[in-house]
Amino acid sequence: MVEISGAEIGKALQRGRVAQMTEPRAMAARYDHLAGRIVVDLANGCSFAFPTSLVPGLNSATDEQIAAVEVLGAGSGLHWHGLDLDLSLPGVMAGRFGARAEMARLAGQTTATAKASTSDARGGKRGQPSKVR
């Protein structure tokens, strides 16, 4: 069993207070089925919306499943119990809509395509720039 000191608990509580004041926090979330998007009302009075088509797991779900969105804990995320899906609010607001592995896979595909075209343009040097002498 790992023992946690009072100082470590104090630091964790302080990090939580800072996050609460500096990170976006959801007060409510709902599904706008006509627009096909999730609308999140933030604690600061702003609203943020994103299309469900960008989220693996939501893009093939039914309207009823998507409408079952819940705000997690202190407003740091969104949860769909029936879909076993969680999204971090800061992540979604930064444009990260899927699981890390899925997003990395998609990013890798894009990068590989760009590298291949660059490599072809440089005579097949696999993206290595020409040496300037």
SVG drawing of the C-alpha trace seen along z (x, -y; Angstrom):
<svg xmlns="http://www.w3.org/2000/svg" viewBox="-34 -34 63 36">
<polyline fill="none" stroke="black" stroke-width="0.4" points="0.0,0.0 1.3,-3.5 1.3,-6.0 0.3,-9.6 1.6,-12.5 -0.4,-15.5 1.9,-17.7 1.0,-15.6 -2.7,-15.9 -2.3,-19.6 -0.5,-19.9 -3.2,-17.8 -6.0,-20.0 -4.2,-23.1 -3.9,-21.7 -7.6,-21.0 -8.4,-24.6 -6.2,-25.9 -7.8,-23.6 -11.3,-24.6 -10.4,-28.3 -8.5,-28.0 -10.0,-25.1 -13.4,-25.2 -16.1,-23.6 -19.4,-22.3 -22.6,-23.2 -24.9,-21.3 -24.8,-19.5 -27.5,-18.6 -27.9,-17.1 -29.2,-19.3 -30.5,-16.6 -31.5,-19.0 -28.0,-20.4 -26.3,-17.1 -24.2,-18.5 -23.6,-18.5 -24.0,-21.9 -22.1,-22.4 -23.0,-25.3 -19.9,-26.5 -19.7,-27.8 -18.4,-31.2 -21.7,-31.7 -20.3,-30.7 -21.5,-27.8 -19.5,-25.5 -20.8,-23.1 -19.3,-20.3 -20.7,-17.9 -21.3,-14.4 -19.8,-13.2 -16.3,-14.0 -16.5,-11.7 -15.8,-8.0 -18.6,-6.3 -21.1,-9.1 -21.0,-9.2 -22.9,-5.8 -25.0,-6.1 -28.8,-6.6 -30.3,-10.0 -31.5,-8.5 -28.0,-7.3 -26.4,-10.6 -29.1,-12.6 -28.2,-10.6 -25.1,-12.8 -24.1,-13.6 -21.7,-16.1 -18.9,-14.4 -18.1,-15.4 -17.0,-19.0 -17.8,-19.7 -14.4,-18.5 -15.9,-16.0 -18.9,-14.5 -20.1,-10.9 -22.4,-8.5 -23.1,-5.5 -24.9,-3.5 -22.0,-4.0 -19.2,-3.6 -17.8,-6.9 -16.1,-9.7 -14.7,-12.9 -12.5,-15.5 -14.0,-19.0 -10.5,-20.6 -9.6,-18.0 -12.8,-18.5 -12.4,-22.2 -8.8,-21.7 -10.1,-19.6 -9.3,-16.2 -12.5,-14.1 -11.4,-10.5 -9.3,-8.1 -5.6,-8.8 -4.8,-5.7 -7.4,-6.5 -6.3,-10.2 -2.6,-9.1 -3.5,-6.6 -5.3,-9.3 -2.6,-11.8 0.0,-9.2 -1.9,-8.5 -1.9,-12.2 1.8,-12.6 2.7,-9.5 0.9,-10.9 2.6,-14.2 6.0,-12.5 5.5,-10.3 4.7,-13.3 7.7,-15.2 9.9,-12.2 8.7,-11.8 9.4,-15.5 12.9,-15.1 13.7,-12.0 12.7,-9.3 14.9,-10.4 12.3,-9.6 11.7,-13.2 15.4,-13.9 16.2,-17.4 19.0,-18.0 22.3,-19.1 23.1,-22.7 26.9,-23.2"/>
</svg>
